[in-house]
């Protein structure tokens, strides 16, 4: 049997070394970006845009809005870069910033009458979903698509709780609602998604 | 526990948030109610789907151009971080050296555009050379003014500025290297200008600090 290279070299050592290299490279990019180096900041953007965009897309529900939000996140990151002390990975520092940007947009969108969406319009669920496969309805389930059709409040709580792993207390603090409201929104989101899953 | 109660509390059940008594009641109900068991399994399947979502997604287009265009307006809300004092004079001299070298290379009265720069503009000087010359002049003036004031600045500020200038100069070198292979690239030309602008801003900022 061929030995795994990582095992042959003593298990975790090569991985640790690669991780250290990655961190060292990232620290250097951050240091340069903090000094105003936009090339370094662009590299940080390229290294992190996938994760930022995924969260924005799930929170926003549309690609256009997600792109706007992801851009806002990196502009905000540029403004606040001086507060990053390197105690965590840059992606960990960027994550709450992304959540805040997405939630702020949702709050301001609710205030802008002209752009109000039909937040409780569940007719999207009536759209024909992807064809069910012979191995059961769950196999053809497209969660990303189903998420996009949720009411925004329920969607945000589901993404934060069930995808990103936040607790209700943390969600309540982030969104400015009571813990009970967060639980109710999650219950609603899960119920609607379960219905979509079994359709 | 009724089916309705089970469905009300099913989230707490799968999240492990029920107390022992409620948990036992739920288990008992699920053992005997096929309909509620389907609800529970569907919920667990949904959570498995959520956990399996990819951590990353690529946007449909490159967002960097839009971000970069906004960076000039989005001035950082922070001041340079204090660093370790490591010889302001040397740092200043290094930065000055770059500025003077640029000035000498692309300044008036010297052959301007080398083979790596953009095609010559009016007057025989390429747009890139003109940008380099103008910013070099501005930076040199600011640095000369700063030289007169440096005793009035705290060492940690000086060290931070020194670090900033070194990084900016390194960035300028990178841009120039990129321009050498793609001299007409508008993004690179813009980057050259904005990086120079950043250097001037750093110098202006620290000069202002020294006068307060």
Interface residues (C-beta under 8 A of the other chain):
Chain A: X31 X32 X34 X35 X36 X37 X38 X39 X40 X41 X42 X45 X46 X49 X50 X51 X53 X54 X57 X58 X63 X66 X67 X70 X71 X74 X75 X76 X78 X79 X80 X81 X82 X83 X138 X141 X143 X144 X158 X162 X163 X183 X186 X187 X190 X193 X194 X197 X198
Chain B: X8 X11 X39 X42 X43 X45 X46 X47 X49 X50 X51 X53 X54 X55 X56 X57 X58 X59 X60 X61 X63 X64 X66 X67 X68 X70 X71 X74 X75 X76 X77 X78 X79 X80 X81 X163 X164 X166 X167 X168 X170 X171 X174 X175 X191 X194 X195 X198 X199 X201 X202
